Amino acid sequence: MILILDFGSQYTQLIARRVRELNVYSEVRPCTTDPKTVDLTGVKGIVLSGGPASVTEADAPDFNSEWLSTGLPTLGICYGMQLMAHNFGGTLGRGAAREYGPSTVRVERAEGLFAGWKKGDSLSVWMSHGDHVEKLPEGFVTVASSGGAPVAAMQHTSKPFVALQFHPEVVHTPQGKEIIKAFVYEMAGCKADWTPGNFIEQSVKKISDEVGPTSQALCALSGGVDSTVAAVLVSRALGKRLHCFFVDNGLLRKGEAEQVMKRLKSLDLNVELVDAGARFLGELKGVTEPERKRKIIGRVFIEVFEEKAKALKGITHLVQGTLYPDVIESVSVRGPSATIKTHHNVGGLPDRLNFKLIEPFRELFKDEVRALGRELDMPTEILQRQPFPGPGLAVRVLGEVTPERVKTLQEADSIFLEEVRAEGLYAGLWQSFAVLLPVRSVGVMADGRTYDETVALRAVHSEDGMTADWAFLPEDLLRRVSNRIVNEVKGVNRVVLDISSKPPATIEWE
């Protein structure tokens, strides 16, 4: 495996993804981790990520320099390069050499990570740095350079240390994957043996050992990709000792409860529908603040499961389909990364939890979970389902969540999805959905004045939800959707289009 130390870069998770795409397992740890506390058995290489701080300033993240004494091949990226240079006695500079965005580097030495190129070759890369290496540490040589960074890549002449000023993990560095591949395969000597099949085999054994031969588990099923694949995986370990509950919280899409139950039963899961819509909506009455909505929904979910557990004997564990992006955006546990929002199944859990959690996908990305689902022979219809937020439509009904407003959004959202599917675009979009805004505006319908609500349409492309670009939908599709919503959904007289990317926005509005 490859161990990645996170210094707070929003690209850190992309490093993990790129390594895993090479069928090599990777883990991300906080940069503050003490190497003495980590079992390095099986670790073949270390990556020092980028980060927003300056190595030489007082607010620089804590780092134990013993990580540079492990003898393991080590790759520094951006901040990681500057940290490596600083720790080995090099000099850093800043100012005119700052680079943000596209850049070109020139190969100075066709060796190491650049053995696949010739001296003088140019590579398009993505830079994002203020500091730069001004004077190389002793024993290091320049491998690549750019106009803004005379040392765009460096390596030690005799020790397994390499570093890059640019970001090879982002798509804006087209040949970045080849560079990472050279580090992972050639320098670190990893084998491409981390596959969905191996993951399933290891997970089933781990879950069986953890739960034991007689204990039982509950599964919080939403009908989405993550929780459904988790249920199928855990059922391989526990069989009918896994009790799945699909909670209709009154905040689902139109007709979704019936559709989901039909799919789940086809998977031979031990599943029960719990109708708790009135309870959730009652708890949300008068609440408008997004984080309070999430916390309330998380609390009520757990209460429902605790009540169900009391009717069963031997329940000791709760299964959830938590993904790595849920974790990194909810709780700042990976170095100094910022907390973006609270998910009901991560930061929204109450302090008192009477179950041990089983989260088999806590370190995985959505596309990796889909790959597991394919390995488990699950239907494409389930695996291609777009992500749906745990709190459901509560975070797409901006302002107070009432039964009437939820119904309005359900109708508008249903029209949007129906037209997106008819256009053949559903599978190619990461998410497409409608949002009900707490905004009323004047309109004219049937020669009369209206003062009704506004619906926003949101469609994005993304690989893993960590970043996203808004989707350029066909004009004819948008015209049909807008006309249908205004004409068919009572109480809506205006439709707007969200063309914001993530960052700076998030995919969901709340």
Secondary structure, DSSP 4 states (H G I P E B T S, - for coil): -EEEEE-S-TTHHHHHHHHHHTT--EEEEETT--GGGS--TT--EEEE---SS-TTSTTPPP--GGGGGS-S-EEEETHHHHHHHHHTT-EEEEEEEEEEEEEEEEES---GGGTTS-TT-EEEEEEEEEEEEEEPPTTEEEEEEESS-S-SEEEESSSSEEEESS-TTSTTSTTHHHHHHIIIIIIS---S---HHHHHHHHHHHHHHHHTTT-EEEEEE-SSHHHHHHHHHHHHHHGGGEEEEEEE-S-SPTTHHHHHHHHHHHTT--EEEEE-HHHHHHHTTT---HHHHHHHHHHHHHHHHHHHHHTSSSEEEEE----HHHHHHHS--STTPPP----TTTTTS-S---SEEE-TTTT--HHHHHHHHHHTT--HHHHTPPP--TTGGGGTB-S---HHHHHHHHHHHHHHHHHHHHTT-GGG-SEEEEEEEEEEEEEEETTEEEEEEEEEEEEEE-SSSSSBEE----HHHHHHHHHHHHHHSTTEEEEEE----BTTS-SS--
